[in-house]
Amino acid sequence: MTPVAVIGAGPYGLSTAAHLRALGVPVRVFGSPMVSWAEQMPAGMLLKSTPAASSISAAVPGHTLYDFARAMGEQPLVTDWDIIPVDTFIRYGRWFQERLVPDLEQVRVVSVDRRGPGFDLKLDSGEQFQARAVVVATGLHGFAYVPEPLRSLVPDGPSAVGPVSHSSHHPDLRRFAGREVVVVGAGQSALESAALLAEAGAQVQLLARGRGAVGFGDAPDRQPRYRPGSPFGRAWSLYAFSYHAHAFRYLPAPTRLYLVRRVLGPLGAWWLRERFEGRVRVASGHALRGARVDSASGKVVLSTAAPGGRAAEFAADHVLAATGYRVDLEALGFLAPSLRTALARTGGSPRLGPDLASSVPGLYFTGLPAAATFGPVLRFVCGTDWASPRLAKAVAAA
C-alpha cells in the first residue's frame, strides 16, 4: 500500500510532496506540473503578488524564486518593485518540480474511495492502487464561479468559444481583437483581463457591481511606514493573516468566510492603473439581473439594476466573467459520493483540523479549499510556507 498520494502538481501539491519526501515519507504525486497556470492564465499576465509572496516552500534551501533566477542566469526578482511575468512563474514551478519531485506521474486521478484503513485510487491509465493517506491539492480546478444570469444563458456551461466564458478559459486573449467584450468583475483578474483585451485590440466595457468598485493598490513607496510588513503589504491585519493562520480557525465560521472573500479582495495591482485607465470603459454599481442573446444581431445583452434603481442594458459580442472562484466540494468529481457526503463543511469548503486533516481520517486538503479554515493566505503561493511543513509532519506522524 502506498503511504501517501498527492493529487495535484501546482505550487501546493509540489510543496507538500517536497516536504513529505524530506521527512522520508514515500509519496506518489499525480498531475501535470503547473497546468492551471499554463492553461488558465492569459499570455502576458503579470502576477499581482510580490517576489516575497511567490516562492514555493521547500524543506531544503535553494529553491526560491530568487534561486531559480540565479540558476537560469536571469535577473533576480527581489523587491516589491519587481513584477513577475506568469511565464517566469510557470518556469520556476517546473524547475522546482524537476529538482524536488522528479518522478511526478503525469496522469489524472479519476476516482478516490474509502476502503478499510486506506483509500482506493484509480488513474486514467487504468492503474488501481491503495494509499493510506490522500492529499488533495488540485488548486482552482473546478471552482470557477460564474453568476447565475450568465450560467442560465449557456446550459452546457461557459466556454471559450460560446457567448459566455470565465477568465480561466483563456490562455490567450488576442482572439478577441476587433470584437466587443464585456468583462464582469472588479478584482485583479477582471481589471488585468480588461487591460489585456484592450491591448489586443478589443473594445472593452467593464461591468462592476459595487459603486466605485474599481480601485488599485498603493505603490511600494506609498505603503504605510509604521505598520508591520507582510508578503501582501503593510497592515496589522495582513500581518496577522500571513503569520498566524493557525489562529484564524478559532473565528466564527461566518466571520472566516467573510474575511476570506473580502481581505485582499477586489483591488487591482498598483502597476495596472496606467494600463487600464483611459482604455477601458467602466460601469460601476450595476447588479447583473439577466442575460439573453439578441436574435437579430447575435450579441449578448446583459440587463442590470443600475444606480438609483434604473434599469440598463449592455450588448457585446462576448461576455467574460472574471468573477473568481468559489470552493464547492461537489466539483471534485474524483472523490466518491460517499466521501463527499462524509466531509464536514464550512460553506462549500471542507472543515479542517489544525493539521489540515478533514473529517474523513487520512484525507487532507491544502491550498484554496483550506482557506475557509485558515484564512486568505491559503489563497496565495506564500501560504505553502505555513501549510506544507505542518501537513507533512502530521501525515508523517500518522
Disulfide bonds with the S-S distance in Angstrom:
none
